[in-house]
């Protein structure tokens, strides 16, 4: 065969032993892109979102293959323990507290439906601190938040005020929350009424009525808070700002809005 092709036997065996493996080369290129996306997400994205980003970049690949390459690279997304709700039955008065949202988490336009909640964040030199957030169900953006050392009505009102800066509320829009004492206080109820917002409430001990807000809190803990130890209140404040404004609203894709970025729907992406 070598005589017929007019090549030496040594040349034949060299190419036979050193021929390129196209699949191996393809995996090597894919690994570079996977690692790039993974690092840009600050090690937060798993296979589904990485595959979606690759697709947006024109690289067609299955989620199964991305999972295999991530396993080969020994990388994985952040993991959070499944939330187990604690019942508050018997401790909260839910009379005349109607659920207007009824788990309809999609909105046709901005500032039509908003949800809110408070979560706890531990700081070493102080103890427990509190974050109140307001999310727009149209864009899934966190349009307002307030971080403080006291969990009171003022914390909630400050978050709503900050949300107003991002765009005028629709008259008669729904503002949904749980039955926490901060949200059912006369101060907050009066403030919402002045803004002509309809206050909607989750049922007692049933966080699924506010699932979108529970989801955000879980993401915040999984991708930021549980990965760090904050020495000071100011350090935590800066980290929360960077997570919400620098990552969650401006870069993080969401399956609920067709793998878009919240600020794409808000119209605020530079």
Secondary structure, DSSP 8 states (H G I E B T S, - for coil): -HHHHT--HHHHHHHHHS---HHHHHHHHHHHHHHHHHHHTTS---HHHHHHHHHHTT----HHHHHHHHHHHT--------------TTTS--TT---SSTT----SSTTSEEEEEEEEEEETTTEEEEEEEEEETTT--EEEEEEESS-SHHHHHHHHHHHHHTS---TT-EEEE---TTTSSHHHHHHHHHTT-EEEE--TT-GGGGHHHHHHHHHHHHHTGGG--BSSHHHHHHHHHIIIIIIITTT-EEGGGTSEEHHHHHT---
